[in-house]
């Protein structure tokens, strides 16, 4: 049985030991750009959540508010089913007769074939 001695990499071979994981100052630039994009994205996501809450309040409770509320407590009764149906019809007309840019993928792309 032969015994192999493990030799740690020397200083001159340290970049080879790291392979593709060598860190350069460019990593700091890319990391800071990623942090800025993440912060901006979180504000955009917060804005979209508030917009969803606004439309939920407008269509289900007829009030102007961006406070989060569930449509389950609406007072529309069986008529509450019409709200998403009307929204789907609006999106369908936008996909069919609107701009080409709205036809990205999924259902909207399939609708544009007709």
ABEGO torsion letter per residue (X at the ends): XBBBBBBBBBAAAAAAAAEAABBBAAAAAAAAAAAAAAAAAAAAAAAAAAAAAAAAAAAAAGBBBABBBBAAABAAEAAAAAAAAAAAAAAAAAAAABBAAABABEAAAAAAAX
